[in-house]
Amino acid sequence: MAAADLLVIILDLILRHIPIIYREYFLFLESIPVCNIHAVLVYAVTDCSVWFTVTFTIDRFVAICFQKLKSKYCTEKTAAVDLGTVTVLSCLKNITWYFILTGYYQLVNEPWFCWVTTRVYDSRVWATIELLHYILTPGVAFMLILLLNAFTVRHILVNSRGRRRLRAQKHWESRRDPEMESRRKSIILLLSISASFILLWGMFMIYSIWFRMQQLLISVYLPVFLGEMGFMLQLLSCCTNTSIYAITQTQYREQLKNMLKYPFTPIVKFMQR
């Protein structure tokens, strides 16, 4: 997840926007047909970022809800196969952008950063292909995350009620229950992931689908600034999920504390002498 998010930052946020900001130094790119290849890479790593989050959510769902399946599914080998499959399918799915877009940079701050021919722009076939692209990512991905997290939270709540009744019968209510605290943290994590995903991807998905529906069915236009804002939030979403998953892990927080304390450790030891 972290590797895919880093590639999104490099390919989408840096390599795409440097020519936009310093346009006068990159005019030579207008004569080099490389933009459509760049677009395929950008959309592929964005898909990987989204679907790696889905596969990680599936892994947590199995680990929490299916204890018997956990030992077989939640392994490094299975994770490698899942990530490899997602990467290959993301690359194959986004090859269509090579034919939709041209190879010349448009040098504007839009999700489509390559020149698009009038034939493609007005084509209902390509409009349908693009519409399906946005429905699959992030539409289907979000539905899977939402459903899996909902089932996981329900499973945790049902088990927690049973555990509370058992502890009440044994008069352990006043004792600290690490298991319940762990479950509470899991619920907060899952709800945070779902909320972050829908809030940051929602505007971009709605605007993109609406924009293409203009060529197919409707003639109501949305303000341009909604697309720009959705584009900004979509880029931000490629950083949040990895951060949320990492920060909520106790071991990660302990390592982070040790890293922050390390420069001051020699000073503290010297003063204690």
C-alpha positions as CSV (number, residue, x, y, z in Angstrom):
1,M,0.0,0.0,0.0
2,A,2.8,2.4,0.9
3,A,4.7,1.6,-2.3
4,A,1.6,2.2,-4.5
5,D,0.8,5.5,-2.7
6,L,4.4,6.7,-3.1
7,L,4.3,5.9,-6.9
8,V,1.0,7.9,-7.1
9,I,2.8,10.9,-5.5
10,I,5.8,10.5,-7.9
11,L,3.9,9.9,-11.1
12,D,0.7,11.9,-10.6
13,L,1.6,14.7,-8.2
14,I,5.3,15.4,-9.2
15,L,6.0,14.3,-12.7
16,R,2.6,15.5,-14.0
17,H,2.6,18.9,-12.3
18,I,6.2,20.0,-12.7
19,P,5.5,20.6,-16.5
20,I,2.3,22.5,-15.5
21,I,4.0,24.8,-13.1
22,Y,7.1,25.4,-15.2
23,R,5.5,25.3,-18.6
24,E,8.0,27.5,-20.4
25,Y,10.8,25.0,-19.6
26,F,8.8,21.9,-20.8
27,L,7.4,23.1,-24.1
28,F,9.5,20.4,-25.8
29,L,7.2,17.8,-24.3
30,E,4.5,18.9,-26.7
31,S,6.4,17.3,-29.5
32,I,7.2,14.1,-27.7
33,P,4.4,11.5,-27.7
34,V,4.8,10.1,-24.2
35,C,1.7,11.4,-22.3
36,N,-0.5,8.4,-23.0
37,I,2.1,6.0,-21.6
38,H,2.4,8.3,-18.5
39,A,-1.4,8.2,-18.2
40,V,-1.5,4.4,-18.2
41,L,1.1,4.3,-15.4
42,V,-0.8,7.0,-13.4
43,Y,-4.1,5.2,-13.6
44,A,-2.5,1.8,-13.0
45,V,-0.8,2.9,-9.8
46,T,-3.9,4.7,-8.6
47,D,-5.9,1.5,-9.1
48,C,-3.3,-0.4,-7.2
49,S,-3.5,2.1,-4.3
50,V,-7.3,1.6,-4.1
51,W,-7.4,-2.1,-4.6
52,F,-4.5,-2.8,-2.2
53,T,-6.7,-1.2,0.4
54,V,-9.5,-3.6,-0.6
55,T,-7.2,-6.6,-0.4
56,F,-6.0,-5.4,3.1
57,T,-9.6,-5.0,4.1
58,I,-10.4,-8.5,3.0
59,D,-7.4,-9.8,5.0
60,R,-8.6,-8.1,8.2
61,F,-12.2,-9.4,7.5
62,V,-10.9,-13.0,7.3
63,A,-8.6,-12.6,10.3
64,I,-11.4,-11.3,12.5
65,C,-14.5,-13.1,11.3
66,F,-13.1,-16.5,10.2
67,Q,-10.6,-17.8,12.7
68,K,-10.4,-21.3,11.0
69,L,-9.6,-19.8,7.6
70,K,-7.1,-17.3,9.1
71,S,-4.2,-19.6,9.3
72,K,-4.6,-20.6,5.6
73,Y,-5.5,-17.3,4.0
74,C,-3.6,-14.7,6.1
75,T,-0.1,-15.7,5.0
76,E,2.7,-13.9,3.2
77,K,2.3,-16.2,0.2
78,T,-1.4,-15.4,-0.2
79,A,-0.6,-11.7,0.3
80,A,2.0,-11.8,-2.5
81,V,-0.4,-13.6,-4.8
82,D,-3.2,-11.1,-4.1
83,L,-0.9,-8.1,-4.6
84,G,0.6,-9.5,-7.8
85,T,-2.8,-10.3,-9.2
86,V,-4.1,-6.8,-8.4
87,T,-1.0,-5.2,-10.1
88,V,-1.4,-7.2,-13.3
89,L,-5.1,-6.6,-13.6
90,S,-4.7,-2.9,-12.9
91,C,-2.1,-2.6,-15.7
92,L,-4.3,-4.6,-18.1
93,K,-7.4,-2.6,-17.3
94,N,-5.7,0.8,-17.8
95,I,-4.2,0.0,-21.2
96,T,-7.3,1.5,-22.7
97,W,-6.1,4.9,-21.7
98,Y,-3.2,4.5,-24.2
99,F,-5.8,4.5,-27.0
100,I,-8.2,7.1,-25.5
101,L,-5.6,9.8,-24.9
102,T,-2.9,11.1,-27.3
103,G,0.8,11.2,-26.6
104,Y,1.0,15.0,-26.1
105,Y,0.9,16.8,-22.8
106,Q,-1.9,19.3,-22.5
107,L,-0.2,21.1,-19.6
108,V,-3.3,21.9,-17.7
109,N,-4.4,20.9,-14.2
110,E,-7.1,18.4,-15.0
111,P,-7.5,14.6,-14.5
112,W,-7.1,14.3,-18.3
113,F,-3.7,15.8,-18.7
114,C,-3.1,14.6,-22.3
115,W,-4.6,16.0,-25.5
116,V,-7.8,14.3,-26.5
117,T,-9.0,14.2,-30.1
118,T,-12.5,15.4,-30.9
119,R,-13.3,11.9,-32.2
120,V,-12.6,10.3,-28.8
121,Y,-14.1,13.2,-26.8
122,D,-17.5,13.0,-28.6
123,S,-17.5,9.2,-28.9
124,R,-20.2,7.3,-27.0
125,V,-18.1,4.2,-27.1
126,W,-15.1,5.8,-25.3
127,A,-17.4,7.7,-23.0
128,T,-19.0,4.4,-21.9
129,I,-15.5,2.8,-21.4
130,E,-14.4,5.7,-19.2
131,L,-17.7,5.6,-17.3
132,L,-17.2,1.9,-16.6
133,H,-13.6,2.7,-15.5
134,Y,-14.8,5.2,-12.8
135,I,-17.6,2.9,-11.7
136,L,-15.1,0.1,-11.1
137,T,-12.5,2.3,-9.4
138,P,-13.5,3.6,-7.0
139,G,-17.2,2.7,-7.1
140,V,-17.0,-1.1,-6.7
141,A,-13.9,-0.8,-4.5
142,F,-15.7,1.4,-2.1
143,M,-18.8,-0.8,-1.9
144,L,-16.5,-3.8,-1.1
145,I,-14.7,-1.9,1.6
146,L,-18.0,-0.6,3.1
147,L,-19.7,-4.1,3.1
148,L,-16.6,-5.9,4.5
149,N,-16.1,-3.3,7.2
150,A,-19.8,-3.4,8.1
151,F,-19.8,-7.2,8.4
152,T,-16.6,-7.0,10.5
153,V,-18.0,-4.4,12.8
154,R,-21.2,-6.5,13.2
155,H,-19.1,-9.6,14.0
156,I,-17.1,-7.7,16.6
157,L,-20.2,-6.2,18.3
158,V,-22.0,-9.6,18.5
159,N,-18.9,-11.2,20.0
160,S,-18.4,-8.3,22.4
161,R,-22.0,-8.6,23.7
162,G,-21.4,-12.3,24.4
163,R,-18.1,-11.6,26.1
164,R,-19.7,-8.9,28.3
165,R,-22.4,-11.3,29.4
166,L,-19.8,-13.9,30.2
167,R,-17.7,-11.5,32.3
168,A,-20.9,-10.3,34.1
169,Q,-21.7,-13.8,35.1
170,K,-18.2,-14.2,36.5
171,H,-18.3,-10.8,38.2
172,W,-15.3,-9.5,36.2
173,E,-16.9,-6.2,35.1
174,S,-14.5,-4.0,37.0
175,R,-11.4,-5.7,35.6
176,R,-9.6,-4.2,32.6
177,D,-10.4,-6.2,29.4
178,P,-7.6,-5.9,26.8
179,E,-9.6,-7.9,24.3
180,M,-12.5,-5.4,24.4
181,E,-10.1,-2.5,24.0
182,S,-8.5,-4.1,21.0
183,R,-12.0,-4.7,19.4
184,R,-12.9,-1.1,20.1
185,K,-9.8,0.1,18.3
186,S,-10.6,-2.2,15.4
187,I,-14.1,-0.7,15.0
188,I,-12.6,2.8,15.0
189,L,-10.1,1.8,12.4
190,L,-12.6,0.3,10.1
191,L,-15.0,3.2,10.4
192,S,-12.2,5.7,9.8
193,I,-11.1,3.8,6.6
194,S,-14.7,3.8,5.2
195,A,-15.3,7.4,6.1
196,S,-12.0,8.6,4.6
197,F,-12.5,6.7,1.4
198,I,-16.0,7.9,0.7
199,L,-15.3,11.6,1.7
200,L,-12.1,11.9,-0.4
201,W,-13.1,9.9,-3.4
202,G,-16.8,10.8,-3.5
203,M,-16.6,14.2,-5.2
204,F,-14.2,13.1,-7.8
205,M,-16.2,10.0,-8.6
206,I,-19.5,11.9,-8.9
207,Y,-18.0,14.6,-11.0
208,S,-16.2,12.2,-13.4
209,I,-19.3,10.0,-13.9
210,W,-21.5,13.1,-14.4
211,F,-19.0,14.6,-16.8
212,R,-19.2,11.6,-19.0
213,M,-22.9,11.2,-18.7
214,Q,-23.2,14.6,-20.4
215,Q,-22.0,12.9,-23.6
216,L,-24.5,10.0,-23.1
217,L,-27.8,11.1,-21.6
218,I,-27.9,14.5,-19.8
219,S,-27.1,18.1,-20.5
220,V,-26.8,19.6,-17.0
221,Y,-23.2,20.9,-16.4
222,L,-21.5,20.9,-13.0
223,P,-19.1,23.8,-12.0
224,V,-15.5,23.2,-13.0
225,F,-14.2,23.9,-9.5
226,L,-16.0,20.8,-8.2
227,G,-13.8,18.7,-10.6
228,E,-10.7,20.4,-9.4
229,M,-11.6,20.0,-5.8
230,G,-12.5,16.4,-6.3
231,F,-9.2,15.8,-8.1
232,M,-7.2,17.3,-5.2
233,L,-9.1,15.2,-2.6
234,Q,-8.6,12.1,-4.7
235,L,-4.8,12.6,-4.7
236,L,-5.0,13.1,-0.9
237,S,-6.9,9.8,-0.5
238,C,-3.8,7.9,-1.8
239,C,-2.0,8.9,1.4
240,T,-4.6,8.6,4.1
241,N,-5.4,4.9,4.2
242,T,-1.8,3.8,4.7
243,S,-1.3,6.4,7.4
244,I,-4.5,5.4,9.2
245,Y,-3.6,1.7,9.1
246,A,0.0,2.4,10.3
247,I,-0.8,4.9,13.1
248,T,-3.5,2.6,14.6
249,Q,-0.9,-0.2,15.0
250,T,0.5,-0.3,18.5
251,Q,3.9,-1.7,17.4
252,Y,4.2,1.1,14.8
253,R,3.5,3.8,17.5
254,E,6.1,2.2,19.8
255,Q,8.7,2.3,17.1
256,L,7.8,5.9,16.3
257,K,8.2,6.9,19.9
258,N,11.5,5.2,20.1
259,M,12.7,7.0,17.0
260,L,11.7,10.4,18.4
261,K,13.3,9.6,21.7
262,Y,16.5,8.3,20.3
263,P,18.3,11.7,19.8
264,F,17.7,12.6,23.4
265,T,18.7,9.2,24.9
266,P,22.4,10.0,25.3
267,I,21.6,13.3,26.9
268,V,19.2,11.7,29.4
269,K,21.8,9.0,30.2
270,F,24.5,11.6,30.7
271,M,22.3,13.6,33.1
272,Q,21.5,10.5,35.1
273,R,25.1,9.8,35.9
